[in-house]
Amino acid sequence: MRPAVPEWRLLAPAPAEVLERFPVPPLAAQVLWNRGVREPEEADAFLSPDERRLGDPFLMRGMHEATQRIARALALREPVVVFGDFDADGVTGVTLLVQALRRMGGKVEAYIPHRIEEGYGLNFEAVERLAATGTKLLITVDCGISNAREVAHAHALGMDVLVTDHHDPPAELPPAVAVLNPWQRGCDYPFKGLAGVGIAFTLVRGLVRAGVARNGLRARELLDLVALGTVADISPLVGENRTLVALGLEAMRQTQRPGLRALMAVSGVRPERVSSGTISFVLGPRLNAAGRLQHAILAYRLLLTESPEEASSLAAELDALNRERQEMMVRVLARAREQVLALPDDLPLIFLADQEFHAAIVGLVAAKIVEEFYRPTCIAEVGEQSSRGSARSIPAFHITEALRQCADLLERFGGHRVAAGFTLPSEQLETLRLRLQALASQQLDSAALRPVLELDAEASLGELNWELLRIVERMAPFGVQNPHPVFLCPRVKVVRARQVGAAGEHLRLTLSDGRLACDAIGFRLGHRLEECVPGTYLDLACTLGASSWAGEERLELQLRDFRPAR
């Protein structure tokens, strides 16, 4: 199978009379139009996120029951346990609820399952252990929606359960006191795309709205966690998530949380320069490394500790685990990629199962395979009796729904449209592969299997200036459904070209359109140096950024793709 080549698609221009009404230059107005902004007042709301625009928490189905039960637990000092997933979304959500409920006077502990020994979601053994310790109220974060039997068992053992989860609800909801999930039927909450930590934050807002004493707790103390979890979980950065992450990034830049400050220090991150990209590529992987290779409780302890000394020690441990994860990732990805290259080009879904694929990183490997080959991808570690896998998909194929149609083969599964996890008897792996590939063949044609690179607007080098960059920066945070604006720069001349990076993996160009010259960097494009002979003309797909050298800041194009000029 050959790597996928993206099709360039220039988005339709907005009506000229509409662009004229926007209080920004036409290029910036076109980008806003592409993001769904239609009126000047909407542009102001998009460029200036405001927490006053967050939805009423009591529009979320189950909020009345959830806040009443928690208020009773706080008043009676009942033992409460917050049970969360082992990824960054779950860990930040658990930390947020424990921090908030303790400040509100609660007797609260955390429980995060071991990724390998316990797996995802509630499990019977953990439920029984928590019941034996006297837990009266169990609150899930980022899990639980698919655990009807485990919730019923907890109830039988004398515990009440509140489920907070953002994954696709099954037909049978768990028999909990309340289920908080914007995707469930009958939920009127206006924004559906909250991450698990976002729902946890909405629950805290509901408690405050219900009159529970906050004891000095401020939203700002929690918003750094919301930003961390939301971005690390690759949640859509539109609507309410955009507001939460924008406010959370500002809180992170001024955070006094010892664990976060230590994590930034060990990662070489300057707090004032934190962005959604910092979370995605620097901080998030280190938080996730704990759950992947050891135990996510390390990340939880880091985020909750008030001791700078403990924070420094834990941050160093997570940094070391992340380096180990990176080394493992290189080996497993190379093995998986070799297998994919041997597959036929017309295969609509990639399914790989191997004893050498470590269950802790199969999701990361699947994501990389999707990025390069643009196929729904399932990667599983083969066990002696049971196998665990992760799936990543493309927008046209709902991977969790596909797994639901194969539920008779699975021991457990869960997820959402483009990401899922599953466990099954090893003897069923081949049957699952055939069934999923048959479903993909029915739903995906050749057009659906070709990636599209959307271009916001055509621009000359002169139009990609400092004024535009400052407005583009206000459109951040960038991520899913709010990508960094990509511009088409046609017929630009290559002046100089060279490989940069330790192994020549990146591409550095000097470009000119006959009037202006500028620099460009193409990350991971070093292998395409031969296509950039000085004197040739290229069409560029690029974003606009800035770089610093010797204290001087200069504009820089960041290449997404290029091709011979047409």
Secondary structure, 3 states (H helix, E strand, C coil): CCCCCCEEEECCCCCHHHHCCCCCCHHHHHHHHHCCCCCHHHHHHHHCCCHHHCCCHHHCCCHHHHHHHHHHHHHHCCEEEEEECCCHHHHHHHHHHHHHHHHCCCEEEEECCCCCCCCCCCCHHHHHHHHHCCCCEEEEECCCCCCHHHHHHHHHCCCEEEEECCCCCCCCCCCCCEEECCCCCCCCCCCCCCCHHHHHHHHHHHHHHCCCCCCCCCCHHHHHHHHHHHHHCCCCCCHHHHHHHHHHHHHHHCCCCHHHHHHHHHHCCCHHHCCHHHHHHHHHHHHHHHHHHCCCHHHHHHHHCCCHHHHHHHHHHHHHHHHHHHHHHHHHHHHHHHHHHCCCCCCCCEEEEECCCCCCCHHHHHHHHHHHHCCCEEEEECCCCEEEEEEECCCCCCHHHHHHCCHHHCCEEEECCCEEEEEEEHHHHHHHHHHHHHHHHHHCCCHHHCCEEEECEECCHHHCCHHHHHHHHHCCCCECCECCCCEEEEEEEEEEEEEECCCCCEEEEEEECCCCEEEEEECCCHHHHHHCCCCCEEEEEEEEEEEEECCEEEEEEEEEEEEECC
